[in-house]
Amino acid sequence: MKLLIDFGNSRCKWASLENQSLLDANAYIYKSEDPIDRVREIVEQICFDSIREIHAVSVLGDIFDKEFSVYANKLAKSSTKFHVSQLNSFGLKLAYTNPQSYGADRYAT
């Protein structure tokens, strides 16, 4: 099963994907501003038992992303793939001057 997860500024959204079907869609509003505390909050909310792949988008920065990867990779026994915005992707050319200002969640497939 794949875990699809979107780390936004104020909340996290996730769902499991199995056999092209989305399962168990959830959302969580962060209680803390601290990136490390946010990681702990999120990993307590998600069941990693049957997860074999993790795909994520994030606007929370490198500290959060690295810390989440450490926790999630141990719990799911899988690496976390963070998707980022790109100037060209899927045959589309992004008109934004700075691709990182465009949400990677809009490109993730």
N, CA, C and O atoms as a MOPAC input file, in Angstrom:
PM7 MOZYME 1SCF
protein

 N      0.83600 1    -1.16800 1     0.00000 1
 C      0.00000 1     0.00000 1     0.00000 1
 C      0.88900 1     1.24100 1     0.00000 1
 O      1.95700 1     1.24800 1     0.61100 1
 N      0.43500 1     2.30400 1    -0.69700 1
 C      1.15900 1     3.57100 1    -0.74400 1
 C      0.49300 1     4.56900 1     0.18700 1
 O     -0.72900 1     4.57900 1     0.33800 1
 N      1.30500 1     5.40100 1     0.80200 1
 C      0.81500 1     6.51200 1     1.60100 1
 C      1.07600 1     7.78600 1     0.80600 1
 O      2.21400 1     8.07400 1     0.43600 1
 N      0.02000 1     8.54300 1     0.54800 1
 C      0.12300 1     9.82600 1    -0.13600 1
 C     -0.13700 1    10.89700 1     0.91300 1
 O     -1.17500 1    10.87900 1     1.57600 1
 N      0.80000 1    11.83000 1     1.06800 1
 C      0.68900 1    12.78000 1     2.16800 1
 C      1.08300 1    14.18900 1     1.72200 1
 O      2.06300 1    14.38300 1     1.00300 1
 N      0.29600 1    15.15900 1     2.16800 1
 C      0.48700 1    16.56800 1     1.81600 1
 C      0.66800 1    17.35700 1     3.10900 1
 O     -0.27100 1    17.50200 1     3.89200 1
 N      1.89000 1    17.86900 1     3.33000 1
 C      2.18300 1    18.66800 1     4.50400 1
 C      2.00200 1    20.13500 1     4.15300 1
 O      2.88500 1    20.73800 1     3.54300 1
 N      0.86800 1    20.72000 1     4.53100 1
 C      0.60100 1    22.12500 1     4.28000 1
 C      1.05000 1    22.98100 1     5.44700 1
 O      1.60100 1    22.47800 1     6.42700 1
 N      0.80900 1    24.27400 1     5.33500 1
 C      1.22700 1    25.20600 1     6.38500 1
 C      0.47100 1    25.01600 1     7.68900 1
 O      1.05400 1    25.14700 1     8.76500 1
 N     -0.81500 1    24.71100 1     7.61000 1
 C     -1.61200 1    24.62100 1     8.82900 1
 C     -2.11800 1    23.21100 1     9.13200 1
 O     -2.50600 1    22.91600 1    10.26200 1
 N     -2.11400 1    22.34200 1     8.12000 1
 C     -2.58300 1    20.98200 1     8.35600 1
 C     -1.93900 1    20.00400 1     7.39100 1
 O     -1.35000 1    20.37400 1     6.37500 1
 N     -2.07700 1    18.74700 1     7.75600 1
 C     -1.56000 1    17.63400 1     6.97100 1
 C     -2.75200 1    16.82900 1     6.46500 1
 O     -3.71100 1    16.59500 1     7.19900 1
 N     -2.68200 1    16.41100 1     5.21300 1
 C     -3.73200 1    15.56600 1     4.62900 1
 C     -3.06600 1    14.30800 1     4.07800 1
 O     -1.97700 1    14.38000 1     3.51000 1
 N     -3.71500 1    13.16200 1     4.24500 1
 C     -3.13300 1    11.93300 1     3.72000 1
 C     -4.22300 1    10.92600 1     3.37300 1
 O     -5.35900 1    11.00300 1     3.84100 1
 N     -3.82200 1     9.98400 1     2.53400 1
 C     -4.68500 1     8.86500 1     2.16300 1
 C     -3.79300 1     7.69600 1     1.76700 1
 O     -2.63100 1     7.87000 1     1.40200 1
 N     -4.36400 1     6.51400 1     1.84800 1
 C     -3.67200 1     5.31200 1     1.38800 1
 C     -4.15700 1     5.00400 1    -0.01900 1
 O     -5.30700 1     5.27400 1    -0.36400 1
 N     -3.27800 1     4.44300 1    -0.81900 1
 C     -3.62500 1     4.06100 1    -2.18600 1
 C     -3.30500 1     2.58700 1    -2.36700 1
 O     -2.17000 1     2.15600 1    -2.16200 1
 N     -4.31200 1     1.82500 1    -2.75100 1
 C     -4.11600 1     0.40700 1    -2.99800 1
 C     -4.94000 1     0.00200 1    -4.20700 1
 O     -6.14200 1     0.26300 1    -4.26500 1
 N     -4.28900 1    -0.63800 1    -5.17700 1
 C     -4.96500 1    -1.07300 1    -6.40200 1
 C     -5.73300 1     0.07300 1    -7.04900 1
 O     -6.89100 1    -0.08900 1    -7.43300 1
 N     -5.08900 1     1.22800 1    -7.16900 1
 C     -5.65700 1     2.42200 1    -7.80800 1
 C     -6.86900 1     2.99700 1    -7.07000 1
 O     -7.58800 1     3.81900 1    -7.63800 1
 N     -7.11400 1     2.59000 1    -5.83000 1
 C     -8.23100 1     3.10800 1    -5.04600 1
 C     -7.70600 1     3.85400 1    -3.82400 1
 O     -6.83600 1     3.36000 1    -3.10600 1
 N     -8.25000 1     5.05700 1    -3.59600 1
 C     -7.89900 1     5.81300 1    -2.39700 1
 C     -8.68400 1     5.28100 1    -1.21300 1
 O     -9.89000 1     5.05200 1    -1.29500 1
 N     -7.97500 1     5.09000 1    -0.10900 1
 C     -8.58400 1     4.58700 1     1.11700 1
 C     -8.24400 1     5.51900 1     2.27500 1
 O     -7.21100 1     6.18800 1     2.25200 1
 N     -9.08600 1     5.56300 1     3.26100 1
 C     -8.76600 1     6.20600 1     4.54000 1
 C     -8.21200 1     7.62400 1     4.41100 1
 O     -7.13600 1     7.91000 1     4.93400 1
 N     -8.92000 1     8.50500 1     3.73200 1
 C     -8.47800 1     9.90100 1     3.64800 1
 C     -8.64500 1    10.56700 1     5.01400 1
 O     -9.66900 1    10.39700 1     5.67500 1
 N     -7.63300 1    11.32200 1     5.42600 1
 C     -7.62400 1    11.96500 1     6.73500 1
 C     -6.97600 1    13.33800 1     6.65400 1
 O     -6.27200 1    13.66000 1     5.69700 1
 N     -7.22900 1    14.13600 1     7.68000 1
 C     -6.57100 1    15.43800 1     7.81200 1
 C     -6.29100 1    15.69100 1     9.28500 1
 O     -6.99500 1    15.18900 1    10.16200 1
 N     -5.25800 1    16.47400 1     9.54200 1
 C     -4.87600 1    16.78400 1    10.91500 1
 C     -4.38400 1    18.22900 1    10.96700 1
 O     -3.51600 1    18.61300 1    10.18200 1
 N     -4.92400 1    19.02600 1    11.87300 1
 C     -4.47100 1    20.40200 1    12.07600 1
 C     -3.35400 1    20.37500 1    13.11000 1
 O     -3.53600 1    19.86500 1    14.21600 1
 N     -2.19300 1    20.92800 1    12.74800 1
 C     -1.04800 1    20.92900 1    13.65600 1
 C     -1.36500 1    21.71700 1    14.92400 1
 O     -2.05100 1    22.73700 1    14.87400 1
 N     -0.87200 1    21.24500 1    16.03700 1
 C     -1.00600 1    21.95100 1    17.30900 1
 C      0.23700 1    22.80500 1    17.59700 1
 O      0.15200 1    23.82400 1    18.28300 1
 N      1.37300 1    22.38600 1    17.07300 1
 C      2.64100 1    23.05700 1    17.35300 1
 C      3.16400 1    23.77700 1    16.11200 1
 O      2.84400 1    23.42000 1    14.97900 1
 N      3.97900 1    24.80100 1    16.36200 1
 C      4.69000 1    25.49400 1    15.28200 1
 C      6.06600 1    24.87100 1    15.05000 1
 O      6.67100 1    25.06500 1    13.99500 1
 N      6.55300 1    24.12700 1    16.03100 1
 C      7.87900 1    23.52900 1    15.95900 1
 C      7.88100 1    22.35100 1    14.97900 1
 O      7.04500 1    21.45600 1    15.10400 1
 N      8.80700 1    22.33200 1    14.00100 1
 C      8.81700 1    21.26000 1    13.00200 1
 C      8.97800 1    19.85700 1    13.58900 1
 O      8.33600 1    18.91400 1    13.12600 1
 N      9.82600 1    19.71600 1    14.59700 1
 C     10.04900 1    18.39600 1    15.20200 1
 C      8.79400 1    17.92900 1    15.92700 1
 O      8.41900 1    16.76000 1    15.83100 1
 N      8.14200 1    18.83500 1    16.65200 1
 C      6.89200 1    18.47500 1    17.32300 1
 C      5.81300 1    18.11000 1    16.31500 1
 O      5.02000 1    17.20100 1    16.55700 1
 N      5.77600 1    18.81000 1    15.19100 1
 C      4.78900 1    18.49500 1    14.15300 1
 C      5.00300 1    17.08200 1    13.61400 1
 O      4.03900 1    16.35900 1    13.36100 1
 N      6.24700 1    16.69500 1    13.44100 1
 C      6.53300 1    15.32900 1    12.98100 1
 C      5.95300 1    14.33100 1    13.96900 1
 O      5.26900 1    13.38600 1    13.57800 1
 N      6.22300 1    14.53900 1    15.23200 1
 C      5.71700 1    13.61400 1    16.26100 1
 C      4.19300 1    13.56400 1    16.25800 1
 O      3.60200 1    12.49300 1    16.40100 1
 N      3.56200 1    14.71400 1    16.09600 1
 C      2.09500 1    14.75600 1    16.03100 1
 C      1.58000 1    13.89600 1    14.87400 1
 O      0.64800 1    13.10900 1    15.04100 1
 N      2.18700 1    14.05400 1    13.72000 1
 C      1.71700 1    13.35600 1    12.51800 1
 C      1.94800 1    11.85700 1    12.60500 1
 O      1.04100 1    11.07800 1    12.31300 1
 N      3.14400 1    11.43600 1    13.00000 1
 C      3.40400 1     9.99300 1    13.02100 1
 C      2.51500 1     9.27100 1    14.03200 1
 O      2.28100 1     8.07000 1    13.90200 1
 N      2.02200 1     9.98800 1    15.03000 1
 C      1.07000 1     9.38100 1    15.97700 1
 C     -0.30700 1     9.18100 1    15.34700 1
 O     -1.09700 1     8.37600 1    15.84000 1
 N     -0.60300 1     9.89600 1    14.27800 1
 C     -1.91800 1     9.84100 1    13.64300 1
 C     -2.02700 1     8.76500 1    12.55800 1
 O     -3.12900 1     8.32000 1    12.23700 1
 N     -0.90400 1     8.35100 1    12.00000 1
 C     -0.89300 1     7.48300 1    10.81700 1
 C     -0.50600 1     6.06100 1    11.19300 1
 O      0.43300 1     5.84600 1    11.96100 1
 N     -1.22300 1     5.10400 1    10.65500 1
 C     -0.86900 1     3.69100 1    10.81500 1
 C      0.06000 1     3.30200 1     9.66000 1
 O     -0.35200 1     3.31000 1     8.50000 1
 N      1.29200 1     2.96600 1     9.97400 1
 C      2.29900 1     2.65300 1     8.96400 1
 C      2.43100 1     1.15400 1     8.70500 1
 O      3.26500 1     0.75500 1     7.89200 1
 N      1.64800 1     0.32100 1     9.35800 1
 C      1.83100 1    -1.13600 1     9.31500 1
 C      1.90400 1    -1.72300 1     7.91000 1
 O      2.80600 1    -2.51200 1     7.62600 1
 N      0.99200 1    -1.36500 1     7.03800 1
 C      0.96200 1    -1.98100 1     5.70900 1
 C      1.49400 1    -1.06100 1     4.61300 1
 O      1.33700 1    -1.35300 1     3.42700 1
 N      2.11900 1     0.04200 1     5.00000 1
 C      2.64500 1     0.99800 1     4.02400 1
 C      3.97000 1     0.48800 1     3.46600 1
 O      4.87500 1     0.12400 1     4.21700 1
 N      4.07100 1     0.46700 1     2.14000 1
 C      5.29800 1     0.02000 1     1.47800 1
 C      5.96700 1     1.13200 1     0.68200 1
 O      7.14500 1     1.02800 1     0.34000 1
 N      5.21500 1     2.20900 1     0.38100 1
 C      5.76800 1     3.37200 1    -0.31500 1
 C      5.16800 1     4.61800 1     0.30800 1
 O      3.99600 1     4.63200 1     0.68500 1
 N      5.98100 1     5.67200 1     0.41500 1
 C      5.49800 1     6.94800 1     0.93100 1
 C      5.83400 1     8.03000 1    -0.08600 1
 O      6.99300 1     8.20200 1    -0.46400 1
 N      4.80400 1     8.76000 1    -0.52700 1
 C      4.96800 1     9.87300 1    -1.46300 1
 C      4.43400 1    11.12000 1    -0.77900 1
 O      3.29600 1    11.13500 1    -0.30900 1
 N      5.26300 1    12.18000 1    -0.72200 1
 C      4.89200 1    13.36800 1     0.03600 1
 C      5.18200 1    14.64800 1    -0.73100 1
 O      6.08000 1    14.70200 1    -1.57100 1
 N      4.40900 1    15.66700 1    -0.42400 1
 C      4.69500 1    17.04100 1    -0.81600 1
 C      4.68700 1    17.84500 1     0.47400 1
 O      3.94600 1    17.52900 1     1.40400 1
 N      5.50900 1    18.88500 1     0.52800 1
 C      5.65500 1    19.61400 1     1.78500 1
 C      6.05000 1    21.06200 1     1.54000 1
 O      6.83700 1    21.36700 1     0.64400 1
 N      5.48900 1    21.94100 1     2.35200 1
 C      5.91200 1    23.33800 1     2.36800 1
 C      6.55200 1    23.68200 1     3.71100 1
 O      6.76000 1    24.85800 1     4.01100 1
 N      6.86500 1    22.67800 1     4.51600 1
 C      7.33400 1    22.90000 1     5.88200 1
 C      8.85100 1    22.98800 1     6.02500 1
 O      9.34300 1    23.25400 1     7.12100 1
 N      9.58800 1    22.77800 1     4.97000 1
 C     11.03100 1    22.97800 1     5.01900 1
 C     11.84100 1    21.71400 1     5.24400 1
 O     11.31000 1    20.65300 1     5.57500 1
 N     13.14100 1    21.86400 1     5.05200 1
 C     14.06500 1    20.73000 1     5.10200 1
 C     14.12700 1    20.04500 1     6.45600 1
 O     14.19900 1    18.81700 1     6.52000 1
 N     14.10000 1    20.81200 1     7.54200 1
 C     14.18300 1    20.20000 1     8.87400 1
 C     13.01600 1    19.25600 1     9.08800 1
 O     13.20200 1    18.11700 1     9.51600 1
 N     11.81100 1    19.72700 1     8.79000 1
 C     10.62200 1    18.88600 1     8.93500 1
 C     10.72200 1    17.66200 1     8.02300 1
 O     10.52500 1    16.53200 1     8.47100 1
 N     11.02900 1    17.89000 1     6.73900 1
 C     11.06800 1    16.79600 1     5.76700 1
 C     12.06500 1    15.71000 1     6.17400 1
 O     11.75300 1    14.52100 1     6.09500 1
 N     13.24200 1    16.10600 1     6.60000 1
 C     14.25800 1    15.12700 1     7.01000 1
 C     13.82100 1    14.35600 1     8.24500 1
 O     13.98200 1    13.13700 1     8.30900 1
 N     13.27100 1    15.05800 1     9.22200 1
 C     12.83500 1    14.39800 1    10.45400 1
 C     11.67200 1    13.44400 1    10.17900 1
 O     11.63200 1    12.34000 1    10.72200 1
 N     10.72500 1    13.86700 1     9.33500 1
 C      9.62100 1    12.97200 1     8.98400 1
 C     10.15900 1    11.72300 1     8.29700 1
 O      9.72400 1    10.61200 1     8.59900 1
 N     11.09100 1    11.90000 1     7.38500 1
 C     11.66800 1    10.75300 1     6.67200 1
 C     12.28300 1     9.75000 1     7.63100 1
 O     12.09600 1     8.54400 1     7.47000 1
 N     13.01300 1    10.23000 1     8.62500 1
 C     13.64800 1     9.33500 1     9.60000 1
 C     12.58700 1     8.51100 1    10.32600 1
 O     12.69200 1     7.28700 1    10.40000 1
 N     11.56800 1     9.18000 1    10.85800 1
 C     10.51000 1     8.47500 1    11.59300 1
 C      9.74000 1     7.52700 1    10.67800 1
 O      9.58100 1     6.34800 1    10.99200 1
 N      9.26600 1     8.03900 1     9.55500 1
 C      8.40600 1     7.24900 1     8.66900 1
 C      9.14700 1     6.07000 1     8.06300 1
 O      8.57900 1     4.98700 1     7.92300 1
 N     10.39500 1     6.26500 1     7.70500 1
 C     11.14900 1     5.18300 1     7.09500 1
 C     11.36000 1     4.02300 1     8.06300 1
 O     11.40000 1     2.86400 1     7.64900 1
 N     11.49400 1     4.33300 1     9.35200 1
 C     11.60600 1     3.26900 1    10.35800 1
 C     10.26400 1     2.56600 1    10.55400 1
 O     10.20300 1     1.33800 1    10.61600 1
 N      9.19600 1     3.34800 1    10.65100 1
 C      7.87200 1     2.77500 1    10.91600 1
 C      7.31800 1     1.99800 1     9.73400 1
 O      6.67800 1     0.96300 1     9.92000 1
 N      7.55300 1     2.48200 1     8.52200 1
 C      7.00700 1     1.83100 1     7.32500 1
 C      8.02100 1     0.91700 1     6.65500 1
 O      7.67600 1     0.15700 1     5.75000 1
 N      9.26700 1     0.99000 1     7.09700 1
 C     10.34000 1     0.22800 1     6.44400 1
 C     10.36800 1     0.54100 1     4.94600 1
 O     10.47600 1    -0.35000 1     4.10400 1
 N     10.26800 1     1.81700 1     4.65200 1
 C     10.23000 1     2.29300 1     3.27500 1
 C     10.85700 1     3.68100 1     3.23100 1
 O     10.86500 1     4.39000 1     4.23800 1
 N     11.37300 1     4.06800 1     2.09100 1
 C     11.89100 1     5.42400 1     1.96300 1
 C     10.75500 1     6.37200 1     1.58200 1
 O      9.77500 1     5.97100 1     0.95300 1
 N     10.90600 1     7.62800 1     1.97400 1
 C      9.92100 1     8.64700 1     1.64400 1
 C     10.38800 1     9.41400 1     0.42100 1
 O     11.51600 1     9.90500 1     0.38700 1
 N      9.53000 1     9.52000 1    -0.58100 1
 C      9.82600 1    10.27700 1    -1.79900 1
 C      9.09900 1    11.60800 1    -1.69800 1
 O      7.87000 1    11.65200 1    -1.73100 1
 N      9.86800 1    12.71400 1    -1.57200 1
 C      9.28400 1    14.04700 1    -1.57600 1
 C      9.26500 1    14.56400 1    -3.00800 1
 O     10.30300 1    14.62300 1    -3.66700 1
 N      8.09700 1    14.93300 1    -3.48000 1
 C      7.93000 1    15.47200 1    -4.82700 1
 C      8.05700 1    16.99000 1    -4.75400 1
 O      7.54800 1    17.61300 1    -3.82300 1
 N      8.73300 1    17.58400 1    -5.73300 1
 C      8.93300 1    19.03300 1    -5.76500 1
 C      8.46000 1    19.58700 1    -7.10400 1
 O      8.41900 1    18.87200 1    -8.10600 1
 N      8.10400 1    20.86600 1    -7.10600 1
 C      7.67500 1    21.52300 1    -8.34400 1
 C      8.84700 1    21.63100 1    -9.30100 1
 O      9.99600 1    21.80000 1    -8.89200 1
 N      8.53300 1    21.52900 1   -10.57900 1
 C      9.54800 1    21.60400 1   -11.61300 1
 C      9.07900 1    22.55400 1   -12.70800 1
 O      7.87900 1    22.75400 1   -12.89900 1
 N     10.02900 1    23.13000 1   -13.41800 1
 C      9.69600 1    24.04500 1   -14.50100 1
 C      8.96400 1    23.32100 1   -15.62400 1
 O      8.01800 1    23.86300 1   -16.19600 1
 N      9.39200 1    22.10100 1   -15.94700 1
 C      8.75700 1    21.28000 1   -16.97300 1
 C      8.43800 1    19.92200 1   -16.38700 1
 O      9.30700 1    19.26600 1   -15.81200 1
 N      7.19200 1    19.49900 1   -16.53100 1
 C      6.81400 1    18.19900 1   -16.00800 1
 C      5.55100 1    17.72800 1   -16.70800 1
 O      4.63300 1    18.51500 1   -16.94000 1
 N      5.50400 1    16.44700 1   -17.04300 1
 C      4.33600 1    15.83400 1   -17.65600 1
 C      3.90700 1    16.54600 1   -18.94000 1
 O      2.71600 1    16.60900 1   -19.24800 1
 N      4.85900 1    17.07400 1   -19.67600 1
 C      4.55600 1    17.74800 1   -20.92800 1
 C      4.03900 1    19.16500 1   -20.74900 1
 O      3.63300 1    19.79600 1   -21.72500 1
 N      4.04300 1    19.67800 1   -19.53500 1
 C      3.57100 1    21.03000 1   -19.25900 1
 C      4.75600 1    21.91900 1   -18.90500 1
 O      5.67800 1    21.49200 1   -18.21000 1
 N      4.72500 1    23.16300 1   -19.38900 1
 C      5.75300 1    24.12900 1   -19.00800 1
 C      5.11100 1    25.10400 1   -18.03400 1
 O      4.13300 1    25.77600 1   -18.36100 1
 N      5.66700 1    25.17100 1   -16.85000 1
 C      5.15700 1    26.02700 1   -15.79800 1
 C      5.46300 1    27.48500 1   -16.12000 1
 O      6.60000 1    27.82200 1   -16.44900 1
 N      4.46000 1    28.34800 1   -16.02900 1
 C      4.64100 1    29.76700 1   -16.33300 1
 C      5.19700 1    30.55200 1   -15.14700 1
 O      5.58500 1    31.70900 1   -15.30900 1
 N      5.24100 1    29.95200 1   -13.96900 1
 C      5.80100 1    30.62700 1   -12.80000 1
 C      7.30400 1    30.81700 1   -12.98900 1
 O      7.99400 1    29.90300 1   -13.43900 1
 N      7.80800 1    31.99100 1   -12.64900 1
 C      9.24300 1    32.24700 1   -12.74200 1
 C     10.01400 1    31.38100 1   -11.75900 1
 O     11.08600 1    30.86900 1   -12.08100 1
 N      9.46200 1    31.21800 1   -10.55400 1
 C     10.08200 1    30.40800 1    -9.51600 1
 C      9.23500 1    29.14900 1    -9.31400 1
 O      8.19100 1    29.22100 1    -8.66600 1
 N      9.65500 1    27.99500 1    -9.85200 1
 C      8.84800 1    26.77400 1    -9.73700 1
 C      8.54100 1    26.37500 1    -8.29700 1
 O      7.50400 1    25.76200 1    -8.04200 1
 N      9.43200 1    26.71100 1    -7.33500 1
 C      9.20200 1    26.31300 1    -5.95200 1
 C      8.02300 1    27.05800 1    -5.32000 1
 O      7.52300 1    26.64000 1    -4.27600 1
 N      7.57600 1    28.15100 1    -5.93500 1
 C      6.42200 1    28.87200 1    -5.40400 1
 C      5.09900 1    28.24600 1    -5.85100 1
 O      4.03100 1    28.62700 1    -5.37300 1
 N      5.18000 1    27.29200 1    -6.76300 1
 C      4.00400 1    26.57100 1    -7.22900 1
 C      3.92400 1    25.26300 1    -6.44400 1
 O      4.91200 1    24.53200 1    -6.37400 1
 N      2.79700 1    24.96000 1    -5.86800 1
 C      2.65700 1    23.76700 1    -5.02300 1
 C      2.93100 1    22.47100 1    -5.75500 1
 O      2.32700 1    22.20000 1    -6.79300 1
 N      3.83700 1    21.67100 1    -5.22300 1
 C      4.16800 1    20.38600 1    -5.82600 1
 C      2.97200 1    19.44400 1    -5.82200 1
 O      2.90400 1    18.52800 1    -6.64200 1
 N      2.02400 1    19.65800 1    -4.90500 1
 C      0.83700 1    18.79900 1    -4.86100 1
 C      0.02700 1    18.91300 1    -6.15100 1
 O     -0.75700 1    18.01900 1    -6.46900 1
 N      0.20800 1    19.99100 1    -6.88700 1
 C     -0.53400 1    20.16500 1    -8.14800 1
 C      0.09700 1    19.32800 1    -9.27500 1
 O     -0.54900 1    19.05900 1   -10.28800 1
 N      1.35000 1    18.92500 1    -9.09300 1
 C      2.03000 1    18.09600 1   -10.08500 1
 C      2.08100 1    16.61700 1    -9.71200 1
 O      2.19500 1    15.76600 1   -10.59300 1
 N      2.00100 1    16.30500 1    -8.44800 1
 C      2.19400 1    14.91800 1    -8.00600 1
 C      1.15800 1    14.00500 1    -8.64100 1
 O     -0.03200 1    14.32000 1    -8.68300 1
 N      1.63400 1    12.86900 1    -9.13500 1
 C      0.72600 1    11.88500 1    -9.74300 1
 C      0.91800 1    10.54100 1    -9.10400 1
 O      0.24600 1     9.57900 1    -9.47700 1

